[in-house]
Structures are given as C-alpha cells and as structure tokens.
Amino acid sequence: MAATSLLHLHHAESLEPLLDALAAVLGAPTTDPFAPELVVVPTVGMADAAMAGLGKRLGICTNIGRQPPSGFTPCFLNRPRS
C-alpha cells in the first residue's frame, strides 16, 4: 500500500505560486473523489481568492473546507479549542 501524505505545507511571497502548488495537489487523482479537503488560509479574503484561483486552474472546485490557522492547529493536534 502506498503512503499517503496528510499535510502539504507551502509558502511563497505571492498567491500565484501557492495556487499552482495547491492545484497540483488537489488535481491529482485520489482513491475517494468525494473525500473533503481542507485548505488553511490566514484571512477570509485570501480564502475567496484561493477558491477563485483554484476554480480557474481546475475548472471545478468543490468539497474544499477553508479554515484559519487558529482553528486548524487544535483540530490537527486533536485538542479542543479553548
């Protein structure tokens, strides 16, 4: 069985290279095409821009949750938010 990467971390000075990398990850075939994905973005505006950019790159962009880092960290560490 092939190993599956659960966390992809990218950083850049502008949004375009990040969207290219994210489109490459999300555009790859998966075993479950209906499994939800989670994208961590710092602001609501950046989340909207990311979804619009992914839509342009992938054609259809659905079942992708967006969350700020403050909400992702406790979830990732499996701890309740305080």
N, C-alpha and C positions, 0 to 999 in steps of 0.2 A: 504494500500500500504506500502511495506517495505521501510525503509530508505536506501538510497544508499550512501556509503562513496565515496567522490570525491578525497580525498587526503590520501595517506598512507605514513607515514614517518618512516623510519627505519635507524638505524645507527649501525655500528659494526667496529671492528678493522681490519677485513679482508673481502674479497669479497664473500666468500662462504656462510656465514650465510645470507648475503643480498640477494644473488641469490636464496637461499632456500625460503626466505620470499616472494620475488618477484614472484617466480614461483607459490607459493601457491595463491597469489592474482590473477595473470594472468590466472592461470589454472582453476579457479572457473568458473562455467557456468554463462553466462550473458543473459540478455533479447535480446541483439543485438550482435551476434557474429562478426559482421563486424564493430563495433564501434572502432575507433582508441584509442590506449592507449599512454600515454606519460611517459617516464622514464627520470628523471633528473639525470645526471651524471656529475662529475666535469671535465673530460677530454675525448677526442676522444678515446684514448687507453682504458680507462675504459668502455666506451660505447661499443666498439668492444668486449671486454672480457665479458661484461654483455650479449650481444646478443648471443655470442657463448655458454656461460654457460646456458642461457635460452633455447637455441636450444637443448642442451644435456638433460636438465630436462623435457622439454615439447614436444620435438620431432619436432614441427613446431613453428616458432616464426615469425609472420608477423604482419603488420599494427601497429608497435610499433615505435613511434617517439622518438628521443633522443635529449635532449636539455641540455645545461649547465645552472647552476643556474642563471647566469646573464641574460639569455634570458627568463627563466621561471618566475622569480619574477614579471616583468612588465606585462607579459601575465596573470599571476594568479591574479594580482591586477587590471587587466583591464585598464592598463595605457600604453600609447605609450612609446616606448624606446626612451631615449634621447641620 
